[in-house]
């Protein structure tokens, strides 16, 4: 995902509704911040809390706010973290990376978690900022208290939003790349692959989808389900998958199942063909046998006869 100024200006209309909807619905200020803690995109339909705004009115408070949010930049990407801030609140954040470089984070402010700081703790934290303590405490008490369980749910929601941002970055870049026919040359083994950040993210998304298929191929698995898992539309996911994998989703799923079938045929000579068919996700064993013979060149029973690991008497 590439958040340079050009792509950001172009996609700002798509990013803002996500931040606005989340911030308004959950009454939490969600923004996109740079690696040094600067605000890049902020919601327009909800304002930052008066408490945070007051803290940041002090130069030292602003400096500490930035330092608090930048802590998450050193964590693993694509995961959500809960971090204590310097002023008695908590930050829910997801760092966003390109290659090994952090490009920023989605982060919230104004989160009070039940059973954490009290007023005496808070006074200790902010007393050296030389701000009106009574006003600070009054503004702090106006921030709603949220249970930790809900925070974890909000973290999953922000994770979904981060994938939407990834999708936006991919869409804007791949549209340009298609015009230049670069996508036609995508190959994970190709040393000449251009080190384009959207290509890196597209590979990560397809790899994430591939892992999901490897884990769930035994059940009835649809393209729509996998697309939903990686938070892309079925149409766009199908296109992206075929460009990166050089094969369709259905063909990849079939090959995954057949590879597992070959393994079972080799290692377990006593398991029936119909049972192997069921294990790998095919309810119709006749259909499985036809597909197997068409793709492998021999029937499942013939393949077993030649490749079985069981030494004949």
Secondary structure by P-SEA (a helix, b strand, c coil): ccccaaaaaaaaaaaaaaaaaaaaaccbbbbbbccccccccccccccccaaaaaaaccaaaaaaaaaaaaccccccccbbbbbbccccbbbbbbbbbcccccccccccccccccccccaaaaaaaccccccaaaaaaaaaaabbbbcaaaaaaaaaaaaaaaaaaaaaaaaaaaaaaaaaccccccccccccccccaaaaaaaaaaaaaaaaaaacccccccaaaaaaaacccaaaaaaaaaaaacccaaaaaaaaaaaaaaaaaaccccccaaaaaaaaccccaaaaaaaaaaaccccaaaaaaaccccccc
